[in-house]
């Protein structure tokens, strides 16, 4: 959990390629929750191909961490919905990988505190 609820507008994922990433239509997602309890999660982002990549994740070594961070709100980030809502709990997930192991190396969220 984060120390306080935040509103996030963009996300990016750097991960291992191949069968370690989600596949299929809208196979990758980000969910958020105010309290983190089962049944309280809202899907705020879904995608098939990550911006700047040909699959669900940016492949490890394809871009540097600093490149992704500086371009998160322009061309390398996935736009999230519900930017007027603040959540304390965030998670990234997916469906459709063939080996059962999701390998994420870096996960980015562009967030701010709503006042």
C-alpha positions in Angstrom: 0.0 0.0 0.0 1.1 3.5 -0.6 1.3 5.9 2.3 -1.7 7.9 0.9 -4.1 7.7 -1.9 -2.9 9.0 -5.3 -4.3 9.6 -8.7 -2.3 8.0 -11.5 -2.5 9.0 -15.2 0.0 6.7 -17.0 1.8 3.4 -16.5 4.6 1.5 -18.2 6.0 -2.0 -17.8 9.4 -3.3 -18.6 9.5 -7.1 -18.6 10.9 -10.3 -19.9 9.7 -11.1 -23.4 8.0 -14.2 -24.8 5.8 -16.4 -22.7 6.5 -14.3 -19.5 4.1 -11.5 -20.6 0.3 -11.4 -21.1 -1.0 -12.1 -24.5 -4.3 -11.7 -26.3 -6.7 -8.8 -26.6 -6.3 -6.5 -23.5 -4.2 -9.2 -21.8 -2.3 -6.7 -19.6 -4.0 -4.5 -17.0 -3.6 -2.1 -14.1 -6.1 -2.2 -11.2 -6.6 0.2 -8.3 -8.4 0.0 -5.0 -9.2 2.3 -2.1 -8.8 -0.4 0.5 -7.2 -3.4 -1.2 -9.9 -5.9 -0.3 -11.1 -8.6 -2.5 -13.8 -7.4 -4.9 -12.9 -3.7 -4.5 -10.4 -3.6 -7.5 -11.2 -1.3 -10.4 -9.5 -1.8 -13.8 -8.1 1.5 -14.8 -6.0 0.4 -17.8 -5.9 -2.5 -20.3 -3.8 -3.0 -23.3 -2.7 -5.5 -25.9 0.5 -3.9 -27.2 2.4 -1.6 -25.0 3.2 1.8 -26.6 6.7 1.6 -28.0 6.7 -2.2 -28.1 5.3 -5.0 -30.2 4.0 -7.0 -27.3 2.3 -6.4 -23.9 5.5 -5.2 -22.2 8.5 -3.1 -23.2 11.2 -5.8 -23.5 14.2 -5.6 -21.1 16.9 -3.7 -22.8 14.7 -2.2 -25.4 14.7 1.2 -23.7 16.6 2.4 -20.6 14.7 3.1 -17.3 15.5 6.8 -17.7 14.1 6.9 -21.2 10.8 5.3 -20.1 10.6 7.5 -17.1 11.1 10.7 -19.1 8.7 9.6 -21.8 6.0 8.0 -19.6 3.4 10.7 -20.2 4.2 11.1 -23.9 4.9 8.1 -26.2 5.9 5.2 -23.9 3.1 5.2 -21.3 -0.3 3.6 -21.3 -3.0 6.2 -20.4 -5.0 5.2 -17.4 -8.7 6.1 -16.8 -10.2 7.5 -13.6 -7.5 10.2 -13.1 -10.0 12.1 -10.9 -10.0 9.2 -8.4 -7.3 8.6 -5.9 -6.4 5.0 -4.8 -4.0 3.7 -2.1 -3.6 0.2 -3.6 -2.3 -0.5 -7.2 -1.5 -3.7 -9.0 -0.4 -4.8 -12.4 -1.5 -8.1 -13.9 -2.4 -10.0 -17.0 -3.8 -13.1 -18.7 -2.8 -15.5 -21.4 0.9 -16.2 -20.7 1.8 -19.8 -21.5 4.2 -20.6 -18.6 2.3 -19.2 -15.6 5.1 -16.7 -14.6 4.7 -13.0 -15.2 8.2 -11.5 -15.1 8.2 -7.7 -14.6 11.5 -5.9 -14.2 10.3 -2.4 -13.8 6.8 -0.9 -13.3 6.2 2.8 -13.6 3.2 4.9 -12.4 2.8 8.6 -13.0 0.9 9.8 -10.0 0.0 12.8 -8.0 -1.9 13.6 -4.8 -5.4 15.1 -5.3 -5.9 18.1 -3.2 
